[in-house]
Amino acid sequence: MGLVLKGRIGKKGALYLPKRVMRELGVREGTRVLLIVRRGELVVKPVFDPFELALKAPKFAGTTVEEFERESEEMQRELLED
């Protein structure tokens, strides 16, 4: 079944998650979540910012500033030729 812990509902309906749940989901204060109510149960799914994911994800390729500039100049030349 996975991790099962208790949380609580605070003022104005705020849902407080235990730190262990937050660590397990990889979320922190301010992370947006998708709330799904299905058959009397609440499912909470994190919705991560794509830019944040890109910064945190393992890097699998590398480039230098010079390579990037060279590619950019080539693309600009191709676009301006049309």
C-alpha positions in Angstrom: 0.0 0.0 0.0 2.9 2.4 0.5 3.4 5.1 3.1 0.4 5.6 5.3 0.5 8.6 7.8 -1.9 11.0 9.3 -2.2 14.7 8.4 -4.6 17.3 9.6 -6.8 20.0 8.2 -6.2 23.5 9.5 -7.8 26.9 9.3 -9.5 27.7 6.0 -9.2 24.1 4.9 -5.4 24.0 4.7 -4.1 20.5 4.5 -0.9 19.9 6.5 1.3 17.1 5.3 3.8 15.4 7.6 7.4 16.2 6.6 8.0 12.5 5.7 5.2 12.7 3.1 6.6 15.9 1.7 10.1 14.3 1.4 8.6 11.2 -0.3 6.7 13.3 -2.8 9.6 15.7 -3.3 7.5 18.7 -2.5 8.0 21.8 -0.4 6.0 24.8 0.7 4.6 26.5 -2.4 4.6 23.4 -4.6 1.4 23.3 -6.7 -0.7 20.1 -6.4 -3.5 18.5 -8.3 -6.4 17.4 -6.0 -8.5 14.5 -7.2 -11.6 13.3 -5.3 -12.6 9.8 -6.3 -15.0 7.5 -4.5 -14.7 9.3 -1.2 -10.9 9.5 -1.3 -8.6 12.4 -1.9 -5.6 11.9 -4.2 -2.9 14.6 -4.1 -0.4 14.7 -7.0 2.4 17.3 -7.2 2.5 19.5 -10.3 6.1 20.5 -10.8 7.3 23.5 -12.6 9.1 22.4 -15.8 11.9 24.9 -15.4 12.5 23.6 -11.8 12.6 20.0 -13.1 15.0 20.9 -15.8 17.4 22.5 -13.2 17.1 19.5 -10.9 17.2 16.7 -13.4 20.3 14.7 -14.0 22.3 16.1 -16.9 22.9 13.7 -19.8 24.6 16.0 -22.3 27.1 18.8 -22.3 28.0 21.7 -24.5 30.3 24.7 -24.3 29.4 28.3 -24.7 31.3 28.3 -28.0 29.3 25.4 -29.3 26.1 27.0 -28.3 27.0 30.3 -30.0 28.1 28.5 -33.2 24.8 26.6 -33.4 22.9 29.8 -32.7 24.7 31.6 -35.5 24.1 28.8 -38.0 20.4 28.7 -37.2 20.1 32.5 -37.5 21.8 32.4 -40.9 19.4 29.6 -42.1 16.4 31.7 -40.9 17.6 34.9 -42.6 18.4 33.2 -45.9 14.7 32.3 -46.6 
